[in-house]
Amino acid sequence: MQNINRFIEHTNLKPTITGKDVDLLVKEAKTHNFLGVCVPPFWVKRASREIGEADIQLVTVAGFPLGYNMTETKVEEIKLALRDGADEIDLVMNVSAIKDGMPWPKIEFAKCSKLVHDEYKILKVIIETALLTDEEIIKACKLCADAGVDFVKTSTGFASAGAMVEHIKLMRENLPSNVGIKASGGIKTHDDAIAMIKAGADRLGTSSGIEIVKSK
């Protein structure tokens, strides 16, 4: 597949990430023409400085990795990330509220969506597919679409499993065409990447981007 590089968000969300790791991540993204880099909130300002004028999306996370923070906490995280230069926010869904049957996640998505879109930025919601039934995946997708989310993302990479082809297909079947899908978690080879894209993924979150593009 041509330009697989432009599907990849070059990611390092390890708890041990250092400033040098951030600098290297951005350097590699520039070298390999990746679409974006994804870093923890603490390192957004540094990553923004290193990206400079390069055509690289700066992605960070909110409510990460468990998602059961109060909405007010997530909103403040997003405000700070946007202040520091983030282009895209990957917000972790409150799986606990979904499991409890509450309507609150849709309200949270809508609040965060408005906040991000007011700054002309992009919001993705991580639904953590490994923790959901198929019915809950469908419900989460519909809530995201109704709330104006730009992308639905499979995984944090911190759960028991990451992106799975069958989940990508299920999400694509239940999302309107204007809502994208980001596959993340366990995408390590070129074959993995192609399988996700063929299933319907528009973005790939991976720490193995270099291996993926070198092995094609």
Sequence and secondary structure as in RCSB ss.txt:
>XXXX:A:sequence
MQNINRFIEHTNLKPTITGKDVDLLVKEAKTHNFLGVCVPPFWVKRASREIGEADIQLVTVAGFPLGYNMTETKV
EEIKLALRDGADEIDLVMNVSAIKDGMPWPKIEFAKCSKLVHDEYKILKVIIETALLTDEEIIKACKLCADAGVD
FVKTSTGFASAGAMVEHIKLMRENLPSNVGIKASGGIKTHDDAIAMIKAGADRLGTSSGIEIVKSK
>XXXX:A:secstr
 TTGGGGEEEE   TT  HHHHHHHHHHHHHHT SEEE  GGGHHHHHHHHTTSS EEEEEESTTT  S HHHHH
HHHHHHHHHT SEEEEE  HHHHHTT SHHHHHHHHHHHHHHHTT EEEEE  GGGS HHHHHHHHHHHHHTT S
EEE   S SS    HHHHHHHHHTS TTSEEEEESS  SHHHHHHHHHHT SEEEES HHHHHH  
